Amino acid sequence: MLKATGIGKRYGAVTVLEGVALHLRPGEVHAVMGQNGAGKSTLIKILTGVVAPDAGALVLDGQPIAPASPLAAQRLGISTVYQEVNLCPNLTVAENLFAGRYPRRGWAALKAIDGPRMVRETRVLLARLNLDIDPTRPLGTLPVAVQQLVAIARALSVQARVLILDEPTSSLDDSEVESLFALLRGLRAAGLAILFVTHFLDQVYAIADRITVLRNGRFVGEWTPAELPAPALVAAMVGRDVALASATSGAADADAGASAPTGAGAPPRLSLRDFGARRRLHPLDLDLHPGEVVGVAGLLGSGRTELARLMFGLDAADSGTLAVQGRVVRFTHPAQAVRLGLAFCPEERKADGVVGALSVRENIVLALQARTGLWPCIRPARQRELARHYIALLGIRAADVDMPIALLSGGNQQKALLARWLATAPQVLILDEPTRGIDVAAKQELMNEVIRLARSGMSVLFISSEIDEVLRISDRIVVMRDRRKAGELPRGAGEAEVLALICEPAA
Amino acid sequence: MTTPDMDTPGPLPATPPADPMWLRASRHPLAWPLATLALILAVNASLNPGLWHLQWRDGHLYGSVVDIVNRAAPLAIVALGLTLVIATRGIDISVGAVVAISGAVAALMIGGDLKIVDGQPVHISHWPLSVALLAALGAAAACGAWNGLLVARAGLQPIIATLIMMLAGRGAAQLLTGGQIITIYYPPYFAIGNGFLLGVPVAALIAGAVWLLMTLLLERSALGLFIQAIGINPRAARVAGVRSRTITICVYAFCGLCAGIAGLIVSSNVKSADGNNAGVLMELDAILAVTVGGTLLTGGRFTLAGTVIGALIIQTLTSTIYAIGVPPEINLVVKAVVVFAVMLLQSPEFRRQLRALAVRPAPGGPR
């Protein structure tokens, strides 16, 4: 149905895509796989008219097309849901669904938006997708996962023939993923061509009919899932033979095991007692020892992020105490937390992390400079040295330390943010969903790096919605539920125990 | 010459063949402001052949260009302060009112009485000159700090916060002067706006000193980095531990201080303080100077050198309009048209469309 051949794209000196082919067929779910910076997002932007390719051709139903804008692509029947929700949080669900094409009533210049009709049609649309969402709620008041579903509903509300989903599941929990997949299966049966980008291998095998792999902006191949078992897929993505087994258990376990005993007897580096805030977090106790990785598991909205923000002084705690090295402190600004050696990689990297128009170098030195204060300014040569060091250490794909960070792919931005905090040599590192939206190999690298840091004495609070990651990396696991601490599990706990704590009904 | 991190181009990629020199130069952030300035100067010179005629008379430098630089000084100082505010994603439309306040405070405190000392008539100021200057600058900085508090602490939108100060400040200046023009009789004060030092106008020297100090401050400290981070992504700056509120308040206070300096120059130049008319519409000229100089109103990246060039552009334009004898009643229209053209030419989007038009073959031409 939609066929792309020989697609190429350069940004300045960086070649992002070269000779990429993609063939979407009606009634098929087509997964595009690749590491961070492989060119998946750029490919999608080309298909949807956000950017124009430098080379290659797009053919839709035998007709060559060159969509000049997302709107033009939409008119051709190509609808897209982007990785990060691109809707207006201050508008209602219905207004978001119909943004740009509101139903009108009245005549001539006096046409007003037909609010009731819009809400009615939204109800019908959402019901068809089995979504129970109030159309009159402002979108921003809904959880991120629900916003994602609204974004998908919006993409489907225009007469789409090709549906493009860029990591739609990265903020969804398992049941939401399942309902999304049920939806996709229905759409597939209706003859839509669906392009699906994800980092979750199991999801690819659960839904995809065909897999295209990109690596470093080049086309590697197209297979059916049966032809390409998971280890072969990973090998195709990273271009080297990574045994999948080691990416999911073995090696990391051994590494983590070595770091486990260090912290047990020492006094806690950071300790919370009855620490909480009204409407955000029920008071809880928590200790972080030197050299320890404490995992935080829980569903979306279970209070994980709230805990991290309170600890870091981004929000004000109103009960209990927080003590660093035994000294009770009250943070009113993150700068105080940073001064005492805390570091925090936030969940929403676009909103809370990257400073888009600044260079990779400036982004990396920002926290260290903030900790140093206005004076002295880190010398430019030293800044470059720091940036190069972390680019090499974390394998960040950046052509130059002085290129704007906005030009990096999402996963590389995430790594640059980690670099920003590592540069401050923190004692306590809080990572909120550090692996979201980054590929298998990078995830593994990142987790190995976390373990290495812990072994060198850092205390790490590792927040993730992927239970297997938490299990693999943590010396202890704190399980959150309904904004309170549901329990704490020792190293070696099984997935079932964590799940039991997560699901147990609130007392 | 330039702010840190702003105009230092990264190492050029080695692989692709280098673009011709003029093309690379045209991408420099200061290229368009400089070209604009050159163009307006050229127009002026063609109509006023004496433009470049410089004279050394009585140990002073005289000439049309010197005059333009001298007159651009207050605007440049105000615009330099405003550049930092704009870089934090803010705006300050109260600078004109603060110019009036500063002049009024100085005029009231200096006043000037004629006394006969040893048989000679001598003008005496009410307060020592230094105290009067410090009070005027202090009042101006306090106005700016108040703006900063409203923006950073109370969370008011910058345009609203400074609109309040624009009205209140103008009112305060009128109260101070009693709605009258207060004449100053104290010659030492006149040196600020009319004097020469080593043959160069003092006002121009003050503007140069402000520019130099700011450049040094921004280059030697991390202030430039923090201001840009706040302007581009305030939430991320806060998470990274940048004291955004403190810096924002300081930046507004500094902007007020700059307006205060400009107010001293203006009132010294006309030897009086006029609460009703001093600094009127100056905020708009300053915003124009900043944007014409290449700093975006959306915050983030900024250029001090561009702002200075922008102020020169605005002043040269004004001088040119007077020099070629445009009737005063259509002055503003001519200025608006020129500024409109300059802004259009500086818009990358417009240039892209222009290029597309130039490249497309004319209809009916060879196919």
Chai-1 contact restraints between the chains, C-beta under 6 A:
chainA,res_idxA,chainB,res_idxB,connection_type,confidence,min_distance_angstrom,max_distance_angstrom,comment,restraint_id
A,A13,B,P13,contact,1.0,0.0,6.0,A-B,restraint_1
A,P334,B,V239,contact,1.0,0.0,6.0,A-B,restraint_2
A,P334,B,G241,contact,1.0,0.0,6.0,A-B,restraint_3
A,A335,B,G241,contact,1.0,0.0,6.0,A-B,restraint_4
A,A335,B,R243,contact,1.0,0.0,6.0,A-B,restraint_5
A,V338,B,G241,contact,1.0,0.0,6.0,A-B,restraint_6
A,P346,B,V239,contact,1.0,0.0,6.0,A-B,restraint_7
A,A351,B,R235,contact,1.0,0.0,6.0,A-B,restraint_8
A,D352,B,R235,contact,1.0,0.0,6.0,A-B,restraint_9
A,D352,B,A236,contact,1.0,0.0,6.0,A-B,restraint_10
A,D352,B,V239,contact,1.0,0.0,6.0,A-B,restraint_11
A,G353,B,A236,contact,1.0,0.0,6.0,A-B,restraint_12
A,V355,B,A229,contact,1.0,0.0,6.0,A-B,restraint_13
A,V355,B,I232,contact,1.0,0.0,6.0,A-B,restraint_14
A,V355,B,N233,contact,1.0,0.0,6.0,A-B,restraint_15
A,V355,B,A236,contact,1.0,0.0,6.0,A-B,restraint_16
A,A357,B,I232,contact,1.0,0.0,6.0,A-B,restraint_17
A,A357,B,G300,contact,1.0,0.0,6.0,A-B,restraint_18
A,L366,B,A240,contact,1.0,0.0,6.0,A-B,restraint_19
A,A367,B,A240,contact,1.0,0.0,6.0,A-B,restraint_20
A,A367,B,G241,contact,1.0,0.0,6.0,A-B,restraint_21
A,Q369,B,A222,contact,1.0,0.0,6.0,A-B,restraint_22
A,A370,B,A240,contact,1.0,0.0,6.0,A-B,restraint_23
A,A370,B,G241,contact,1.0,0.0,6.0,A-B,restraint_24
A,A370,B,V242,contact,1.0,0.0,6.0,A-B,restraint_25
A,R371,B,G241,contact,1.0,0.0,6.0,A-B,restraint_26
A,L374,B,S221,contact,1.0,0.0,6.0,A-B,restraint_27
A,L374,B,A222,contact,1.0,0.0,6.0,A-B,restraint_28
A,L374,B,L223,contact,1.0,0.0,6.0,A-B,restraint_29
A,W375,B,S221,contact,1.0,0.0,6.0,A-B,restraint_30
A,C377,B,S221,contact,1.0,0.0,6.0,A-B,restraint_31
A,C377,B,A222,contact,1.0,0.0,6.0,A-B,restraint_32
A,D400,B,G10,contact,1.0,0.0,6.0,A-B,restraint_33
A,D402,B,G10,contact,1.0,0.0,6.0,A-B,restraint_34
